Amino acid sequence: MKSITKYTLFGLLALALVGGGLGYYMFNKKVPTLEKTNPDFVISADDLFNEFENDESKALKKFENKIIEVTGKVISVKNNKFDSNIILVAEMAMIGGVNCSFKYKQENEVKKGSMVTIKGQCQGFLMDVVLNNCQLIK
């Protein structure tokens, strides 16, 4: 009876170590940058937002997890301690349009009202089109 308990505890300990190691690996895994990746689509912020606004399910099939290069006018820039968020305006949007999240803080000052081109991976549509892992092109 004692040997069964010993093997059970050993098995649980081994399972916990494997789980902990896997969790540590996934937490520290680096996400590849899009710097040298060619975009799947080149589109304006207005056109991208309108595609989602007109038919979200069709736009999701077309754009989700694709690399998109989007050009538009900046209406909001938020720099946090480690990352940045830039929102591009879309005419049809009530507020915002395309929400671009950067993994790193944007040191070069992107000003509200300027025209920019950003490349990012489309994650879908909430109130804005969401692009993650973005790179500022110009």
Secondary structure as GFF3:
##gff-version 3
##sequence-region A 1 138
A	DSSP	alpha_helix	2	28	.	.	.	ID=ss1
A	DSSP	beta_strand	41	44	.	.	.	ID=ss2
A	DSSP	alpha_helix	45	54	.	.	.	ID=ss3
A	DSSP	alpha_helix	56	63	.	.	.	ID=ss4
A	DSSP	beta_strand	67	79	.	.	.	ID=ss5
A	DSSP	beta_strand	84	89	.	.	.	ID=ss6
A	DSSP	beta_strand	97	102	.	.	.	ID=ss7
A	DSSP	beta_strand	115	125	.	.	.	ID=ss8
A	DSSP	beta_strand	129	136	.	.	.	ID=ss9
###
